Amino acid sequence: MFAVTLDGFGGPEVMKWRQVDDLPAPGPGEVAVDVVAAGVNRADVMQRWGVYPPPPGASEILGLEVSGIVAEVGAGVQDWRPGDAVCALLPGGGYAERVNVPVTRVLPVPEGVGLVEAAALPEAAATVWSNIGTVGGLREGQTLLIHGGGSGIGTHAIQVGRALGARVAVTAGSQFKLDRCRDLGANTLINYREQDFVSVVTDEYGGADVILDIMGAGYLARNVDALAEDGDLTIIGLQGGAVAEVNLGVLLGKRGSIHVTNLRRRPETGPGSKGEIVGELRRELWPLIAAGAVAPVVSATIPIADAAQAHPLLDSAETVGKVLLTVREP
């Protein structure tokens, strides 16, 4: 089969679409998927630079989410058969013509969503739902603050927050992205280059009940200041650094909580596992997608042979939502 491999670590030019060994047949409890499209994520960029290796036993090939058609099923698999249209959450291996996936990570393509666009869902949906829903416990009438509202995670979180009945505030660095966030349902738009998000959120709402943060250390102190009483700060990225001090007195006074979570390295089964999250998505979120309350937001689709052109788009001022790599026709 063909896949994107790395000629060492470095810039996008190290990614090469070339022939590799064929995958073995799917093992017990696995599904082989002929990939139609693969989602591009920040974790892929970090792995390309050599700073975010895959978990033990996972494929060295980039790619954490795909959509496609079931090609084969392993022993014990009963819910899927060849020809089924699916999308899947992966520990790696998505930038390829075929991938083997544990059956616990496979989802049907939601009603009303195209097969290509479905590749934009698994990683964003699992990240958002597990953090603002399960960890943050976002409820109707609460306030959700999303940093990076124009990203794939951010555009998905806006819609989920509104579907859950929350008020949604977002930060972004350009009016173009903020306007798109407004179109998706964001109530409060904050240009982080010009405004202090702490002041905006506390003045309008008395603080945020749940904060979804991609910055880490760089925003930690201000995020704590922006929390409402009994608020939950969930950190899913470290784009602003990994080491910071926090005033525990402020956090204590608000009875606030800080959660730092990682999706890729969660266990396969058991409490808090990827399998549990995927099950929750199918029960709770997929009906919202089928009803049109939440939809994948795709900024660009690029042929996988040109994957080197896709990674820089994650940092483009014109990119709102997900970037996808197309492998074959649906």
Buried (B, 14 or more C-beta within 10 A) or exposed (E): EBBBBBEEEEEEEBBEBEEBEEBEEBEEBBBBBBBBBBBBBBBBBBBBEEEEEBEEEBBEBBBBBBBBBBBBBBEEBEEBEEEBBBBBBBBBBBBBBBBBBBBBBBBBBBEEBBBBBBBBBBBBBBBBBBBBBBBBEBEEEBBBBBBBBBBBBBBBBBBBBBBBEBBBBBBBBBEBBBBBBBEBBBBBBBBBEEEBBBEBBBEBBEBBBBBBBBBBBBBBBBBBBBBBEEBBBBBBBBBBEEEEEBEEEEBEEBEBBBEEBEBBEBEEEEEEBBBBBBEBBBEBBBEBBEEEBBBBBBBBBBEBBEBBBBBEBBEEEEBBBBBBBBBEEB
